[in-house]
Amino acid sequence: MTSIKGFTQHLIRRIDRRLRKAHQEQNNIASAGDLPESYDLRSLHIVQSQTEHLERLVNDLLDLSRVQWGNLNLQYTSFFLADVLAECVHSAQVSADQHTIYLDIQVQDTKILADQTRIGQVIGNILDNAVKYSPNGGQVTVQLGDLDGDYLVNITDQGIGINPVYLDHIFERFYRLRNSASLNTQVLDWAYT
């Protein structure tokens, strides 16, 4: 994973330099977005985003193992929840170009004391599922609000949802649910960390 990320970042920097140089040489005759390297750069950003997604999945599995053995240590720091949500939305949007992901922050001060990595991990996993199960580029909304003095993060998608009969199972490890509400049988898979 580290090698893939490193080489991808190296290629992104090289192509970005070439695009800047070509843009300067052409003195705005052609837009840098028209060059073939622009497509390559967008593709590399997708590779980078997907690599980060795969890295998160691997880390989720490692964390699951740590939880089972009672070895998961939380690192509490002070940070702004709105910033973490913005990072998660940006990351999800890069790899989900068919979807529109909205961020709706309804509170002013979002400073909290928590494990920033774990909060980002949970939000990232829920966003991944929201994108995965929203049909044909459906809209996903991430909303941060207040509920009786606590922060409430609400993620809404355009997916088919889960039959209430199966809600008791969504936190079972690797539980898979067949969805009969659609013509093509879809598999909804859930994993928790």
Buried (B, 14 or more C-beta within 10 A) or exposed (E): EEEBBEEBEEBBEBBBEBBEEBBEEEEEEEEBEEBEBBEBBEEBBEBBBBBBBEBBBEBBEEBBEEEEEEEBEEEEEEBBBBEBBBBBBEBBBBBBEEBEBEBEBEEEEBEBEBBBBBBBBBBBBBBBBBBBBBEEEBEBBBBBEEEEEEBEBEBBBBBBEBEEEBEEEEEEEEBEBEBEEEEEEBEBEBBBB
